[in-house]
Amino acid sequence: AQKITQTQPGMFVQEKEAVTLDCTYDTSDQSYGLFWYKQPSSGEMIFLIYQGSYDEQNATEGRYSLNFQKARKSANLVISASQLGDSAMYFCAMRPTNAGGTSYGKLTFGQGTILTVHP
Amino acid sequence: DSGVTQTPKHLITATGQRVTLRCSPRSGDLSVYWYQQSLDQGLQFLIQYYNGEERAKGNILERFSAQQFPDLHSELNLSSLELGDSALYFCASSAINRYGYTFGSGTRLTVV
């Protein structure tokens, strides 16, 4: 079984500042993938970034980076230079992968963190 | 446009009624997943289909059922609706690749 914990129900950040959204996980799978999704008020789920459990380097996608600490079972999302449009709900999620790194099966989500960016 | 199409976008119906939500996956994707997002339960996996066959089941009520057709589109049927079924229902599709998940824009169901 997999479990994702996001302990911050809400976070506030000033525009142009960096913010870290916390995510810890628990799984019995040897190989897995970690995902972050953004859900704006319009409701759609937008994929942000992916980290495989055997990836040696932390993932980065533009202003998003994933601080992956496998021993601590954490996969925090760092958003640099926050913008007003970053205000949204953010979900951490995970999915098992096979030995080749291919994801399969359902995504397990955390409860989400609401991020508010102040001008 | 993510490539996954869900219809309708909004649905308002009365308790006890039955509704059908439709999902067309991204071209080439064989797997379809259904999720329910409610305020108290968060995002919950309901069911997965792969190339027409049920592959995995999650927290899906007996009043709910789904199927995937030969053209790979999927339908989620919700019957004997209760107020607590009000939620955002997402469909997602995946292919065999590293990331694999594309979400539709969701169907917002309101039961009154």
Chai-1 contact restraints between the chains, C-beta under 6 A:
chainA,res_idxA,chainB,res_idxB,connection_type,confidence,min_distance_angstrom,max_distance_angstrom,comment,restraint_id
A,G43,B,L88,contact,1.0,0.0,6.0,A-B,restraint_1
A,G43,B,G106,contact,1.0,0.0,6.0,A-B,restraint_2
A,E44,B,S105,contact,1.0,0.0,6.0,A-B,restraint_3
A,M45,B,F103,contact,1.0,0.0,6.0,A-B,restraint_4
A,Y50,B,Y99,contact,1.0,0.0,6.0,A-B,restraint_5
A,T102,B,I96,contact,1.0,0.0,6.0,A-B,restraint_6
A,S103,B,G100,contact,1.0,0.0,6.0,A-B,restraint_7
A,K106,B,F45,contact,1.0,0.0,6.0,A-B,restraint_8
A,F109,B,L43,contact,1.0,0.0,6.0,A-B,restraint_9
A,Q111,B,G42,contact,1.0,0.0,6.0,A-B,restraint_10
